[in-house]
Amino acid sequence: MKLAAVDIGSNAIRFQVSSVLETEKRVIFKKMEYVRFPLRLGHDVFTTNRISDKSIIKFKKLMQVFKMLTELYEVDDYMACATSAMRESENGAEVARQVEDEIGLSIEIIDGKQEAEFINQAIISYLADATYLHIDVGGGSTELNLYVNGKKVKSQSFKIGSVRILEHHDSPIIWADMEKWVKQNVKTQYGKVTAVGTGGNISKIFDLAQLKPHRLMSLKRVKEIKEMIEQHSLEERIYKLQMNPDRADVIVPASNIYIQVMDWANAKYIQVPEVGLKDGIMLHLFRKNVGQKKIEFTNLEDQSRGRKIISF
């Protein structure tokens, strides 16, 4: 079986094709193709509430490429999910309709709750019977999920993201709401809380911290890496720190979100599994096509972080 996932974010768009090998108790996902394109839809939407004509042209070309790749790889099923930028834009639904009519690729614009649920499927096996606050920072929104003893007990999406902050469209009211939510829901009786961070920016911070795979990163180390990055110009971040141009300008705003939420939750350490929305989409597609709910999932897509085992 071959599956494809498209994550249409506010800062970039990701496409992945994975082959799936089933055994009696294990399912192995092997990455065959991965494309990340820095089409920053959030720049348009958070400024004008619309996706610009120029971006629509590029977006359609990109969707055409993805459609062709699904055909070339003979994909059995795919799912394209659009998040904060498209769901907030006045013409997002219309653009999605045009893509389906003209290209034949269906796009589902999902809300923050559904986005968090997909990511939840991908990270759940990383969590022990303890208390975790999952922080997923995107370009346009931040999803917070509280887990106690392996079960999600609270979830909330906030309109705060790296691109939104960069474009100065974050609201002090939303920041206050997020602080209130964290302090009200991360209760002392739950015991020590560990943060779980997902998103490209926290993954880059983890890489820059030069920690071994699967190690916890301290809040102190996150702050140190953020301060180190701030000392570099955008050009130095790209050429010296090896960042993509569209990562170099948003990584500091994103790191501020992780740091603030961890401070509010009194979380001293953060775990950084290399998973995200596209991984949750893959799991959703597999369950949809196979119908098995309890099976071990092995993701081989990132050899640098080692093998990952996910049960769902």
Secondary structure, DSSP 8 states (H G I E B T S, - for coil): -EEEEEEE-SS-EEEEEEEEEE-SSEEEEEEEEEEEE---HHHHHHHHSS--HHHHHHHHHHHHHHHHHHHHTT-SEEEEEE-HHHHHSTTHHHHHHHHHHHH---EEE--HHHHHHHHHHHHGGG--SSEEEEEEE-SS-EEEEEEETTEEEEEEEES--HHHHHTT---HHHHHHHHHHHHHHS-GGG-SEEEEEESHHHHHHHHHHT--TT--EEHHHHHHHHHHHHTS-HHHHHHTS---HHHHTTHHHHHHHHHHHHHHHT--EEE--S--HHHHHHHHHHHHHH--SS-EEEE-S-GGG--EEEE-
